[in-house]
Amino acid sequence: TVSTALGLATNHQPTYLVTGDLSLFHDLNGLAVAKTHNLNLTIILHNNDGGGIFEYLPQKGTKHFDYLFSTSQGLDYSGVAKLYGCGYTKISSPDELVPVLAKVS
């Protein structure tokens, strides 16, 4: 997901990616490319500590569901941002999103 968005950002125009924490986790090393090539990518991360989309599966509530599907990582993404030299702002409500995006545009 990150790598696809970075490919789109090679036009050096503001590019936005809306993704979940588990998707971002699987493509973290793509963030190194953003810094190397000075790409303008803003990631809007929905961090629900795992694959929340899998909560809609009929297997929800089964014995090993959390281990097999939700796969909580417990990551602090501010640390991930620091690792790759990215900016980071955490918001707590949807009302905070527009003002934050206005600052990065």
MARVEX-650169 format. One line per field, with one value per atom (N, C-alpha, C): residue number from 1; x, y, z; residue in three letters. Coordinates in pm, whole numbers, plus 32768, in hexadecimal, padded with zeros to 4 digits. Atoms other than C-alpha are relative to their C-alpha. Layout:
BEGIN
i	c(NUM,...)
east	c(X,...)
north	c(Y,...)
up	c(Z,...)
aa	c(ALA,...)
***
This chain:
BEGIN
i	c(1,1,1,2,2,2,3,3,3,4,4,4,5,5,5,6,6,6,7,7,7,8,8,8,9,9,9,10,10,10,11,11,11,12,12,12,13,13,13,14,14,14,15,15,15,16,16,16,17,17,17,18,18,18,19,19,19,20,20,20,21,21,21,22,22,22,23,23,23,24,24,24,25,25,25,26,26,26,27,27,27,28,28,28,29,29,29,30,30,30,31,31,31,32,32,32,33,33,33,34,34,34,35,35,35,36,36,36,37,37,37,38,38,38,39,39,39,40,40,40,41,41,41,42,42,42,43,43,43,44,44,44,45,45,45,46,46,46,47,47,47,48,48,48,49,49,49,50,50,50,51,51,51,52,52,52,53,53,53,54,54,54,55,55,55,56,56,56,57,57,57,58,58,58,59,59,59,60,60,60,61,61,61,62,62,62,63,63,63,64,64,64,65,65,65,66,66,66,67,67,67,68,68,68,69,69,69,70,70,70,71,71,71,72,72,72,73,73,73,74,74,74,75,75,75,76,76,76,77,77,77,78,78,78,79,79,79,80,80,80,81,81,81,82,82,82,83,83,83,84,84,84,85,85,85,86,86,86,87,87,87,88,88,88,89,89,89,90,90,90,91,91,91,92,92,92,93,93,93,94,94,94,95,95,95,96,96,96,97,97,97,98,98,98,99,99,99,100,100,100,101,101,101,102,102,102,103,103,103,104,104,104,105,105,105)
east	c(8053,8000,8057,7FA6,8112,804E,7FAF,81E5,7FAF,8056,80C0,7FEB,8013,807C,8080,7F81,81ED,8016,7FF7,81E4,7FAD,8056,80C4,803D,7FC5,8187,807C,7F88,82A8,7FE9,801A,81FA,801B,7FDD,8263,7F8C,8078,80FE,7FD5,8032,8058,7FAD,8043,7FE4,7FD4,8039,7F07,7FE2,801F,7EEA,7FAF,804F,7DD6,800E,7FE5,7E34,7FF1,8007,7E1B,8089,7F7E,7F2E,803C,7FC9,7F4F,8036,7FCD,7F73,8083,7F84,8078,8071,7F9B,8130,8044,7FCA,815A,8054,7FB3,81FB,8050,7FB7,82BF,807E,7F81,8405,7FEE,801B,8360,8013,7FEF,8376,808D,7F76,84ED,800C,7FFE,84AB,7FCF,8037,83DF,806C,7F96,8504,8070,7F93,8609,7FE2,8026,8547,7FB0,8046,84AB,7F72,8087,8348,7F9C,8065,821A,7F89,806A,8142,7FD1,803E,8053,7FB1,8047,7FDA,7F9D,8069,7E91,7FEA,7FFD,7EAA,7F8C,8068,7D80,803C,7FBB,7E2A,7F9E,8057,7D40,8047,7FA9,7E63,7FE1,8013,7E2E,7FA5,8054,7D61,7F6D,808B,7C15,7F9B,805C,7B7C,7FD9,801D,7B8F,7F94,806E,7A8E,7F7D,807A,798A,7FF8,7FFF,79EC,7FA6,8053,7906,8051,7FAB,7A30,8013,7FF0,7A21,7FC7,802C,7A06,802E,7FCE,7AA8,8081,7F94,7BBD,8081,7F7F,7CEE,7FF2,8019,7C53,8067,7FA2,7D30,808B,7F7A,7E6E,800B,7FF9,7E19,7FD5,8038,7D5C,801E,7FF0,7D6E,8093,7F6E,7EE5,802E,7FD9,7F13,8099,7F70,806F,802E,7FDB,8069,806A,7F99,8142,7FDA,800F,8171,8033,7FD9,816F,804A,7FAB,820E,8092,7F78,8347,8025,7FE9,8322,801F,7FEA,8308,808C,7F7B,8441,806D,7F9F,84FB,801B,7FF1,84BB,8009,7FF2,84DA,7F83,8080,836A,7FC2,804F,828B,7F91,8068,817E,7FA6,8063,8040,7F94,806B,7F4B,7F83,807E,7DE0,7FA5,805A,7CCC,7F71,8089,7B95,8002,8007,7B29,8005,8000,7AFD,808D,7F76,7C76,8046,7FBD,7CC5,8014,7FF6,7C7B,806A,7F96,7D51,808D,7F7B,7E74,8027,7FE1,7E5C,801E,7FE6,7E53,8091,7F76,7FA6,8067,7F9F,804D,7FF2,8016,7FBF,805A)
north	c(7F89,8000,807D,7F8D,80F5,800E,7FFA,809C,8030,7FCF,80D4,8096,7F70,822A,804D,7FBE,8280,800A,7FFA,8229,8072,7F91,831D,8087,7F82,8424,802A,7FDC,841F,8078,7F86,853B,807D,7F96,860C,8060,7FB7,8680,7FC6,8038,865A,7F82,8081,84F1,7FD1,802B,845C,7F6B,808E,82F5,7FEF,8025,8281,7F69,808E,8130,7FD9,8034,8054,7FDB,801C,8001,7F7B,8080,7E97,8007,7FEC,7EFA,804D,7FB2,7FFE,7FAB,8057,7F02,7FA7,805C,7E18,8045,7FB9,7F29,8074,7F95,7FF9,802B,7FDB,7FEB,8058,7FA3,80A4,8090,7F76,81D9,8034,7FD5,81E0,8040,7FC9,8227,8090,7F77,835D,8063,7FA6,83F7,800A,8003,838E,8056,7FB9,8428,807F,7F85,854B,8006,8009,84DE,803F,7FB8,85A2,7FA4,805F,8493,8019,7FF6,84C6,7F80,807C,8386,801E,7FF6,838D,7F71,8088,825D,7FE9,802B,81B5,7F90,805F,8108,7FC5,8046,8010,7F85,8068,7F30,7F76,8082,7E1C,8008,8008,7DAA,800A,7FE9,7E42,7FD5,8027,7DF4,7F6C,808E,7C84,7FE4,800F,7CBF,7FDE,801C,7C98,7F6F,808C,7B2F,7FAB,8059,7A17,7FB6,8044,7986,8051,7FAC,7AA7,7FB6,8040,7A23,7F70,8088,78D5,7FFE,8013,784A,804C,7FC5,78C9,807A,7F90,79F4,806F,7F91,7AFE,7FDE,8029,7A3C,7FF6,8019,79E2,8077,7F97,7B14,808E,7F73,7C4F,8026,7FF0,7C28,8087,7F84,7D49,800C,7FE8,7DE3,8054,7FAB,7EDE,8067,7FA0,7FD0,808F,7F71,813B,8040,7FCF,81DA,8085,7F88,831A,7FD5,8037,8245,7FD6,8025,81C0,807D,7F82,8325,8037,7FD0,8385,7FAD,805A,8256,8026,7FDF,82C2,8096,7F70,8439,8043,7FC9,847D,8055,7FB6,857A,7FA7,8052,84F2,805A,7FBD,8580,7F9C,805B,84B1,8053,7FBD,8518,7F9E,8053,849A,8003,7FF9,8500,802D,7FD7,8532,8097,7F6E,86A7,803A,7FD0,86C8,7FEA,8027,8639,8074,7F95,8764,8068,7FA0,885D,7FC6,803E,8767,7FF4,800C,8725,8088,7F79,889C,802A,7FDD,88BA,7FB9,804C,87AF,8016,7FEC,8819,806C)
up	c(8000,8000,8000,7FF8,8061,7F7E,8079,7F33,7F88,806C,7E45,800C,7FE9,7EE0,7FE1,801D,7EC6,7F69,8092,7D55,7FC9,802A,7D2B,8025,7FD0,7DED,7FB1,804C,7CF6,7FA4,804D,7C3C,8054,7FA1,7D6C,801C,7FD7,7DA6,8086,7F82,7EFB,7FE5,8010,7F16,808A,7F81,8027,7FFB,7FF1,809C,8080,7F8B,8185,800E,7FEF,8216,8092,7F78,8347,8034,7FC2,843B,7FD3,802A,83CF,7F72,8088,8261,8001,7FF8,82BA,8039,7FC4,8393,7F98,8064,826A,7F95,8066,8195,803C,7FBC,8291,7FB7,803F,81D2,7F86,806D,80B4,802A,7FCF,8190,7FEA,801A,815A,7F76,8088,7FE9,8000,7FFA,803F,8027,7FD2,80F6,7F98,8061,7FF7,7F85,807B,7ED5,801B,7FDA,7F95,7FC6,8036,7F3D,8060,7FB2,7FB3,8019,7FDE,8054,808E,7F7C,8175,8017,7FDE,821C,806E,7F9B,82D5,8031,7FC9,83B6,805F,7FA3,8456,8054,7FA9,857A,8064,7FA2,861C,8039,7FC8,8689,7FC7,8040,858F,7F88,8077,8469,8022,7FD9,84D1,7F97,806A,837F,800E,7FF0,83D9,8067,7FA0,84EC,7FBA,804C,83D8,7FCF,802B,8391,8058,7FAF,8402,806B,7F9E,84C1,8080,7F88,85BA,807A,7F86,871A,8010,7FF4,86D0,8053,7FA0,87AA,7FDD,8024,86EA,7FA6,805A,8638,8010,7FEA,86D8,7FCD,802A,8696,7F68,8090,852E,7FAA,8056,84B5,802E,7FD9,8587,8010,7FFB,85C0,8036,7FBF,86AF,8004,8001,868D,8076,7F8F,87AA,7FE0,8028,86E5,8022,7FED,873F,7F7E,8084,85E6,8005,7FF6,8667,7FFA,8007,8693,7F72,808C,8531,7FAE,8048,84AD,801D,7FD9,856E,7FBC,803E,84E8,7F6F,808E,8380,7FE6,8011,83BC,7FCA,802E,837B,806D,7F9E,8422,8036,7FC2,8509,8054,7FAC,859D,8020,7FD6,8666,801A,7FE3,8666,8049,7FB0,874A,7FCE,8033,868A,7F6E,808D,8520,7FED,800B,8564,7FF6,8002,8588,7F79,807C,8430,7F9E,8064,834E,8026,7FDD,8413,7FF4,800C,841D,7F6D,808E,82A7,7FC1,8034,8265,801B,7FDD,8311,7FA7,804E,823A,7F6A,8091,80E9,7FCA)
aa	c(THR,THR,THR,VAL,VAL,VAL,SER,SER,SER,THR,THR,THR,ALA,ALA,ALA,LEU,LEU,LEU,GLY,GLY,GLY,LEU,LEU,LEU,ALA,ALA,ALA,THR,THR,THR,ASN,ASN,ASN,HIS,HIS,HIS,GLN,GLN,GLN,PRO,PRO,PRO,THR,THR,THR,TYR,TYR,TYR,LEU,LEU,LEU,VAL,VAL,VAL,THR,THR,THR,GLY,GLY,GLY,ASP,ASP,ASP,LEU,LEU,LEU,SER,SER,SER,LEU,LEU,LEU,PHE,PHE,PHE,HIS,HIS,HIS,ASP,ASP,ASP,LEU,LEU,LEU,ASN,ASN,ASN,GLY,GLY,GLY,LEU,LEU,LEU,ALA,ALA,ALA,VAL,VAL,VAL,ALA,ALA,ALA,LYS,LYS,LYS,THR,THR,THR,HIS,HIS,HIS,ASN,ASN,ASN,LEU,LEU,LEU,ASN,ASN,ASN,LEU,LEU,LEU,THR,THR,THR,ILE,ILE,ILE,ILE,ILE,ILE,LEU,LEU,LEU,HIS,HIS,HIS,ASN,ASN,ASN,ASN,ASN,ASN,ASP,ASP,ASP,GLY,GLY,GLY,GLY,GLY,GLY,GLY,GLY,GLY,ILE,ILE,ILE,PHE,PHE,PHE,GLU,GLU,GLU,TYR,TYR,TYR,LEU,LEU,LEU,PRO,PRO,PRO,GLN,GLN,GLN,LYS,LYS,LYS,GLY,GLY,GLY,THR,THR,THR,LYS,LYS,LYS,HIS,HIS,HIS,PHE,PHE,PHE,ASP,ASP,ASP,TYR,TYR,TYR,LEU,LEU,LEU,PHE,PHE,PHE,SER,SER,SER,THR,THR,THR,SER,SER,SER,GLN,GLN,GLN,GLY,GLY,GLY,LEU,LEU,LEU,ASP,ASP,ASP,TYR,TYR,TYR,SER,SER,SER,GLY,GLY,GLY,VAL,VAL,VAL,ALA,ALA,ALA,LYS,LYS,LYS,LEU,LEU,LEU,TYR,TYR,TYR,GLY,GLY,GLY,CYS,CYS,CYS,GLY,GLY,GLY,TYR,TYR,TYR,THR,THR,THR,LYS,LYS,LYS,ILE,ILE,ILE,SER,SER,SER,SER,SER,SER,PRO,PRO,PRO,ASP,ASP,ASP,GLU,GLU,GLU,LEU,LEU,LEU,VAL,VAL,VAL,PRO,PRO,PRO,VAL,VAL,VAL,LEU,LEU,LEU,ALA,ALA,ALA,LYS,LYS,LYS,VAL,VAL,VAL,SER,SER,SER)
***
